[in-house]
Amino acid sequence: MLLLKKIKHVFIFTLLIALGVSCGSEGDFQFDDINVSKGGSMSQFYIEQNFLYVIEETTLSIFDIINDTPSIIAKVDIRMQGETIAKLNNTLLIGTTTGVLFYDVSNPEVPEQISEYVHITSCDPVVSDGQYAFITLRSGRNCGVADDVLEIIDISDLKNPVLVSSYSMVSPYGLALMGTNLFVGELYNGMSWFDVSDVTNIVLLKSYSEIMAIDFIVNGSDLTITTKNSLLQMQLTETNELVKLSEMVYAEN
């Protein structure tokens, strides 16, 4: 539990760094010029323009944050235990303990469910490149008793998501997609880097046993990693090498 609390605190700091957030003259935080947040795959909220999307157990809440006092504009019963949220164009991808929900939010005030992809009971962060969605399914005390796997689903037809392939993993947590490079955090089992150019036959490029990765934030070619004991910044070079830029180690509680 202490580790999870630490992750949440570090995530906020990570988010600010990844966005290049600065403080204004009156101490207010500034987002980038398109007002879009870049969250990790395990995030339970997403900000875009004037709207904040939040997963609250079995509810999707949408807030108007254009004013100093945010106001709620919609609450949607998603009927499942929501865990993570991501956005792709006008579609929200909501990871739950039993599947992934796809919602059309082209009208933010009236979210409409497009489809649902059902999987075994587990914890499931999700990222997507538009054609495929990559999901890590982890077993554990709060995640069910399923196997640990990476599932790749074809979402080219959002009304009919289809499983393409499944790969065994070891305690997968968050994940990040950078082109055809997929990074998966496995906490005590380190971090794995895959080439996913062929989703039916992904290739492990490198394992990092020393990086106890939990989640990631992608910002261009930069990869910010929250680990068990540090905040790590790395960069994917043009020659497809991952180089360390900086690391901030935080004290154990």
Buried (B, 14 or more C-beta within 10 A) or exposed (E): EEEEEBBEEBBEBBBBBBBEEEEEEEEEEEBEEEEEBBBBBBBBBBBBEBBBBBBEEEEBBBBBBEEEEEEEBBEBEBEBBBBBBBBBEEBBBBBBBBBBBBBBBEEBEEBEBBBBBEBBBBBBBBBBBEEBBBBBBBBEEEBBEBEBBBBBBBBEEBEEBEEBBBBEBEBBBBBBBBEBBBBBBBBEBBBBBBBBEEBEEBEEBEEBEEBBBBBBBBBEEBBBBBBBBBBBBBEBEEEEEBEEEEBEEBEEE
